[in-house]
Amino acid sequence: MFTGIVSGQGILTRINQVRQSLRIRVRHLGLGRGVRTGESVAVNGCCLTVVANRQGAFEFDILQETWRRTCLQHTHPPERVNLECALRLGDPVGGHLVTGHIDGVGRITQRKQRKKDVFMEIQPPSGFMRWVVMKGSVAVDGVSLTVADVSRASFGVWLIPHTLKLTTLGWKGEGNRVNLEGDMLAKYAQNVSRRK
């Protein structure tokens, strides 16, 4: 479980085929000190299990299903990625509860600078908008954001300078793909309403 409060950026340096999966290597730039093998880390919002943490880098095995459903398949080493270590009991939940299970890949369709802030419009995959409500929460590349605009086929978010500096959303622009995870509470609410 995560909160969408990204610890910082790492660098995805390598993607290798290993048996039935892919193995990626991510330099964590000190963000991964103390993280042990078997623990979870969110990479661009995708929950992955650490199979090694050595020489300043994480290694993760990725199943084809994960590769297919996330924008990790569109990364080109060396590329910066968002990192967040798993939530521990007693940690503050500064964003919202994020599982790290990506619902699909969206595309940035608009990026507008407004003074120091940035407005970003994102077109999600089919079916995603059912979890999006005005002022609700959404995770974009693992970043917990508040929905600021909703249309039939897209939603908008505002990014403050701190988010732009700390996360990959600072350099991503129109046409770039992003991992999306809908709000868990919205999913449960939808499921309950279907059963009535």
N, C-alpha and C positions, 0 to 999 in steps of 0.2 A: 504494500500500500504506500502511496505517495501523497504529496500535497500540492504539487504543481509549482512549488517554490524552487526553482532551479538553482543548484549550488554554483554553477559556472559552466564553462565550455571545456570540452576535451577535444582531441583531434583523432578522428578515425583514420588510422594509418595503413591498415591492411585488411583485405578480404580474401580468405583462402577456402577452397573446397576441402572438407574433411569428411570422409565416408559419406553418410547420408545427410550431412548438414554443412553449413557454412560456418567458418570461424572468423570473427572480426577482432581486431586489436585496436584499442582506444587508449591513447595517452591521456591520463587523467590530470596531469599538471598539478599533482599534490592533493587533488580533491578526494582521492580514493585511499588516503592513508588510514589504516586500521580496518579496511573492508576485507573480509575473509572470503575464501573460496566457498561457494554455495549461497552467498548472500545475493540479494537482488539490487540492481541498479537500473534506473530508467535512463535510456539513451534516446534522446528526442522523444521522450514520453513512452517509449516501449520498454516494458519490464523484461529485463534479461538477467540470467543467472551467471554470476562470475565463476568461470572455470579456472582462472588464474589471475593473480594480481602480483606482478613482478616487474622490476625495472621501470617503475612509474607508469605502468599500463595495465589496463584490464584486458582480459580475453573472454569472449562470449561465444557460445555455439548457438547458431540460429537455424531453426527448422525452416523448410521450404514454405510452410504455411505462414510463418511470421514474415519471411522475406517477401512473400507475395502480397500480404495485406498492409505492409508499411512502406514508407518512403525511403527506408534503408536501401532498397533496391536501386534507388536513384542517386545514391551518394557516390562521390568520386574522390577517393583518397589522394592527398590528405585533405579532409574536410572537417570543419568544426561541427561538433554536435553538443546538444544540451545534456548535462548530467545531473541526476538527483539520486542520492542514496535513499534507501528505504526508510520509511517512517518508523521510529521506535516508540514504544509506549512511554508516554510522558512528554514527547516532543510537541511543540505548538503546531496547530494546523493553520498555517498562515494563508493558504489558498483555499482549496476545497479537496475533498477526498477523491483521489485519482488512483485507479487500479493499475494503470500501465498496460491495459489491454486495448490496443488500438482498434477503433471502429472502422477506420478507412482513411484514405489519403485525400486531402483537399488541395485546392489550387488557389494561390493568391491572385486575385483579379484586379485589385486596386491598392495602391499605397500612396497616401498623401501626407506630406509633412505639414503640420500646422503648429507654427512656432517651434517649441522644443518637443512636442509630442507627434506621434504618427497614428493616422487612422488606416486600418488595414481591412479590406474586404476579402472574404474567403468563400469560395464556392466548394461546398462539401460534396461527397458522393451521394448517390440516390438513397433516400430514406433517412439520412442523418438529421434533416431539419426537424423531425418530429421530437427531437430532444433539445431543441434550441428555443429559448424564450428570452424576451427582453429582460435585461438585468440578471439573467441566469449565468451559470458558470459553464465554461468549456475549456478543455485542455488542447492547446495548439503547440505541437512539437514538445509536449510535456509542460508547457507554461500555463498556469492557471490564469485565465482571463475572464473578464466580465463582458457579456454580450451587450454591445452598445447600439446595434442596429440589426433589424431583421427584415428580410424580404422573402419572397416565395422560394427562391433558390439559392440564397446566400445570406451570410451574416457578417457584421462588422464588429471590430474590437479596437480599442484605443491602447496604445503602447506608450508608457512613460519613459523618460530618459534612462532610468535605472534598468528597466527591462531591455531596452534597446542595447545598452552597454553589456549586460551580463549574459544575454541569450543570443541564439542564432537568428532570432527575429530582427535583430539589429541590421543584419546584412541581407536578409531575404527580401525579394521584391516581386513584382508582377511576373507571373508565370512559374514561380518556384512552388514546389509541392511541400506540404506539411502534413504530419501525422495528426489525426483528430481523435479525441475521445469525448463522447457525450457525457453529460452529467449523470452520475449514478442514481441520484434521487429521481431525475426525470425518467430514467429507464424503469425504475421500480413503480413509479406512479402510472406510467403507461401500461405496465404489465397488470397492475391491480385493476385499472379501468377496463382492460380487455376481458377480465374474468367476470365482471359484473353483468 
